[in-house]
Amino acid sequence: MPVIKLNRFGDPSGAVFDPAAVVEKARQTFPDVQVSPGDALAAGADRAGAAGAPEHSVRTLRRNQQDYGPADGFEIGIDGGETIQGRARRYDVPIHRSLAPVIAPALD
């Protein structure tokens, strides 16, 4: 669940986010931001197809890519090796803390 979610879905003005502009603003604010290459929604659909997901699931992911993309994933390092992760999409920008440093020790 996102810690922060900027949302423009259904905005009466019809305004949407420009994912590239959101990421650029993040770079200006956090110079060490890491940006995932390519469209995160397209990559998810590709991974699902390669993993043998049912065709209807892959079609849904592709439709989401068309409806909500492009999506630029980004990550900002914070103290303790944790990260803040986000995904800038056309209608929303969910941002959350990574749980990986919390979960990983429990898996050992």
C-alpha positions as CSV (number, residue, x, y, z in Angstrom):
1,M,0.0,0.0,0.0
2,P,1.4,3.4,-1.0
3,V,2.5,5.8,1.7
4,I,1.7,8.7,-0.6
5,K,-0.5,8.5,-3.8
6,L,-0.9,11.5,-6.0
7,N,-4.0,10.9,-8.1
8,R,-5.5,12.6,-11.1
9,F,-7.9,9.9,-12.2
10,G,-11.2,11.5,-13.1
11,D,-9.8,15.1,-12.7
12,P,-12.6,17.3,-14.1
13,S,-10.0,19.4,-16.0
14,G,-8.8,16.2,-17.8
15,A,-5.3,16.9,-16.6
16,V,-2.9,14.0,-16.3
17,F,0.7,13.5,-15.1
18,D,3.6,13.5,-17.5
19,P,5.7,10.6,-16.1
20,A,8.9,12.0,-17.6
21,A,8.3,15.3,-15.9
22,V,7.6,13.6,-12.5
23,V,10.8,11.7,-12.7
24,E,12.8,14.8,-13.8
25,K,11.4,16.6,-10.7
26,A,12.5,13.7,-8.5
27,R,16.0,13.9,-10.1
28,Q,16.1,17.6,-9.3
29,T,15.1,17.0,-5.7
30,F,17.0,13.8,-5.1
31,P,20.1,13.7,-7.3
32,D,20.8,10.0,-6.5
33,V,17.4,8.8,-7.7
34,Q,17.6,5.6,-9.8
35,V,15.2,5.3,-12.7
36,S,14.2,1.9,-14.0
37,P,14.8,1.7,-17.8
38,G,11.7,1.4,-20.0
39,D,8.0,1.4,-19.3
40,A,7.4,-0.5,-16.0
41,L,3.9,-1.5,-17.2
42,A,5.2,-3.0,-20.4
43,A,8.0,-4.8,-18.5
44,G,5.4,-6.3,-16.2
45,A,3.3,-7.5,-19.1
46,D,6.4,-9.0,-20.8
47,R,7.5,-10.8,-17.6
48,A,4.0,-12.2,-17.1
49,G,3.9,-13.5,-20.7
50,A,7.4,-15.0,-20.4
51,A,6.4,-16.7,-17.1
52,G,3.5,-18.4,-18.8
53,A,0.7,-16.4,-17.2
54,P,-2.8,-17.0,-18.7
55,E,-3.4,-15.1,-21.9
56,H,-6.3,-13.2,-20.4
57,S,-4.0,-11.9,-17.6
58,V,-1.4,-10.8,-20.1
59,R,-4.1,-9.0,-22.2
60,T,-5.3,-7.2,-19.0
61,L,-1.7,-6.1,-18.3
62,R,-1.3,-4.8,-21.9
63,R,-4.6,-3.0,-21.7
64,N,-3.5,-1.3,-18.4
65,Q,-0.2,-0.4,-20.2
66,Q,-2.2,1.4,-22.9
67,D,-4.7,3.0,-20.6
68,Y,-2.4,4.1,-17.8
69,G,1.1,4.2,-19.3
70,P,3.7,5.0,-19.8
71,A,5.0,4.2,-16.3
72,D,8.4,5.2,-15.1
73,G,9.6,3.4,-12.0
74,F,12.1,5.1,-9.7
75,E,13.9,4.5,-6.4
76,I,15.5,6.8,-3.8
77,G,17.9,5.5,-1.3
78,I,17.3,6.4,2.4
79,D,19.1,5.7,5.6
80,G,19.6,2.1,6.7
81,G,19.7,0.7,3.2
82,E,16.0,1.1,2.7
83,T,14.5,2.8,-0.4
84,I,11.5,4.9,-1.3
85,Q,10.0,3.5,-4.5
86,G,7.6,5.1,-6.8
87,R,6.0,4.7,-10.2
88,A,4.9,7.7,-12.2
89,R,1.9,6.9,-14.4
90,R,-0.5,8.9,-16.4
91,Y,-3.2,9.1,-13.7
92,D,-1.3,8.5,-10.5
93,V,2.1,8.4,-8.7
94,P,2.1,5.9,-5.9
95,I,5.2,6.2,-3.6
96,H,6.1,3.8,-0.8
97,R,9.0,2.6,1.4
98,S,10.5,-0.7,0.4
99,L,9.9,-3.5,2.8
100,A,12.8,-5.6,1.5
101,P,15.2,-4.7,4.3
102,V,12.5,-5.6,6.8
103,I,11.5,-8.9,5.1
104,A,14.9,-10.2,4.1
105,P,16.2,-10.9,7.6
106,A,13.0,-12.8,8.4
107,L,13.6,-15.1,5.4
108,D,17.1,-16.1,6.6
